[in-house]
Amino acid sequence: MICLTHDFLVLGINHNTAPVLIREKVSFPGNHDGSITRFLTQTGDLLECIILSTCNRSEIIAVTKDPDSSVENLIRLISEIHGLNQDQIGPYFYIKKGQEAVRHLFRVTSSLDSMVLGEPQIVGQVKEAFRRDASANTTGPLLNRLMHRAFFTAKRVRTETGVALSAVSIAYVAVELAKKILGELEQRRTLLVGAGEMAELTARHLASLVKKPIKIINRTFENACELASQFEGTADSMEKLDDALAMADMVISSTGSCEPIIRFQQMKTVMRRRRHKPIFMIDIAMPRDIEPEVNDLDGVYLYNIDDLQSVVDENMGERRLEAEKAGRIVDQEVNKFINWTRSLEWAPTIVSLKEKFEEIRTNEMAKMNGKLGSLNEAEKDAVEILTKAIINKIAHGPIAFMKQSIKTKKINQHVDFVQRVFGLDEFVSGNEPEEAKTSEYEIDHRN
Amino acid sequence: MHLIFFKIAAIFYLLASIVYVTFLLRSENSKCLYGFAFILAGLVAHTVSIVHLFVAQGFFPMATGFDALSLFAWLVVAIHTTIQFRDPNPVLGAMAAPIATVLMLIASTFSYQITQPIVPVLKSWWLPIHVSFALAGNAVFTIMAMAGAMYIFQERLIKRKKIGRFHRILPSLETLDKLNRQALPIGFFFLTLGIISGALWASSAWGSYWNWDPKETWSLITWFAYAAMVHQRLALGWRGKKAAMLALAGFALVMFTFIGVSLLFVGHHSFVSLALRVVPA
């Protein structure tokens, strides 16, 4: 009986399975050089291993001969490394084996398993983990191939679906909108109305985007000056509001006023002064600072905090829809990868089969040598070709039979069957691909 | 021979249209470079076709409806391509490629062969100058109208707070308004030169600058419309949605002058249509 005796294993905790307290404890901070990965690989009796550790997850991706005992070993080792009680952290771990491990890794790398669906950092983090552990020599042919396919899958997901396309935070939505209205933001003038906490937060965010000094207008002039000095902007009093509006390209209003401070009629006059140059207004105050009718004016684009939030929600929904599409891409890639691992299983058997047939042929030819001695060279060649053609034709049946079984789950049975029928068992001693006489498909593990 | 290249170009434009339009209906996250590649391939084939015809005939191919439409399509694609190189946008491609395809299809219904002896007036260097300027103006106004349509659509999405995929793949309002601002004087310049060169040609051919031929009349109306637009933009500061709507209205007028007048009225410009009506033997 032959089967791939190496199995993929993923053991990990993430934001879904463990509270932040546990996640903080089970991280691998001292692993810049892969020394912890090497330690785990050696003491945990793993063939290949990668440790992935981000703010939201810690995972061990491994190739092992015996997944069950490896899981036990790993949990014990992880608790020892972090000085934790094994029973305390054990229940938080998820364990994925074989195909499920592959699928999990592909989903993680494609950012489908992230806390914020589709966030872009994870690919880089996985790449970094792989690079580090590859140079620490803890990866081998199976993980190298697996990671390569994971990155390929992530790339497909990123380009073929919109899972990472839309903005999913209020600040980001506001910036995207500003760009769609005003083009490049660097040379745009920003006006903050109100100098409260919210205004400060917004200013901090904007300071990195715009080069022109931010103008701040507040009821109490002193507060405006204070905030302005913080962000190297300029301050003005409330009486100058209309002039400031006439100059600005982006307005963010966040005063604590009970009455709207920017009214329709006022804004209409301002727009005439601006010659209807477009202006993007964001009202994050509660109650509102800007009369909603202002949005009806030509060239004014007014969004309040609820508008922005609903864009965020919609985008999140859109990402979830796209994630379904991405899931199908992941499934395709998982299947392709699993087929590859299965080919490792039948490949040695095909080689053995061909070798066995060739051995029979050469033996029989040797026996007949006396009787065929009278043949001339051309005739000898013809016999050679004839006999080779016969064994190839015979071998074709069982090979096709095994290759066909890739599509079904019966591969092991089929391969086993072929081995028994042709008496190949002695050829594939030890049942391990790397011990079979298969230089072509040889798997060379470093450890 | 040039017909083969013409057909290849038309097929590439068609492929580009299909790629671009299906791109709009899907949710891919790219600049749709395949569509652009097809357009470029089409442009190259189209250029070869026109140059070949020029060499084969020995004079600038401008005597038939086929030539005029083909050159018009070529100009639209060429201008579109320069814009795409600066700032790739699939939505612009999704408009330009189908328009080019349709123009090529209409052109192919006309015969490119000049079976009748060419009217002597057409054998003049004024022909390529006059037609090139007029068509260049039309092409610029066509692109301007596309930018206008995109502006109106994008503006509507932002005003109504419908921030979806279309909002994302459409260019920013600023970009589109800038396109309008830059295209308007260029198109107006070409239109003016087209009319002036036409008048000079008329004077050398018939001895009078202006004959109130229907095409001339409508060209003048178009010219006044665009002159008003230039004035509104520069002097009154009209921009954004108003400018975009004017670009669309102006385009309707341009198309009427270019195609409608030739079909409805008979005049000097019917020389072209005379050559067209010849049924290939």
Chai-1 contact restraints between the chains, C-beta under 6 A:
chainA,res_idxA,chainB,res_idxB,connection_type,confidence,min_distance_angstrom,max_distance_angstrom,comment,restraint_id
A,T159,B,N29,contact,1.0,0.0,6.0,A-B,restraint_1
A,T159,B,S30,contact,1.0,0.0,6.0,A-B,restraint_2
A,G162,B,S27,contact,1.0,0.0,6.0,A-B,restraint_3
A,G162,B,N29,contact,1.0,0.0,6.0,A-B,restraint_4
A,L165,B,N29,contact,1.0,0.0,6.0,A-B,restraint_5
A,K180,B,S172,contact,1.0,0.0,6.0,A-B,restraint_6
A,I181,B,L173,contact,1.0,0.0,6.0,A-B,restraint_7
A,L182,B,E174,contact,1.0,0.0,6.0,A-B,restraint_8
A,G183,B,S172,contact,1.0,0.0,6.0,A-B,restraint_9
A,G183,B,E174,contact,1.0,0.0,6.0,A-B,restraint_10
A,G183,B,T175,contact,1.0,0.0,6.0,A-B,restraint_11
A,R275,B,G237,contact,1.0,0.0,6.0,A-B,restraint_12
A,G299,B,G240,contact,1.0,0.0,6.0,A-B,restraint_13
A,Y301,B,I158,contact,1.0,0.0,6.0,A-B,restraint_14
A,D307,B,K161,contact,1.0,0.0,6.0,A-B,restraint_15
A,V311,B,I163,contact,1.0,0.0,6.0,A-B,restraint_16
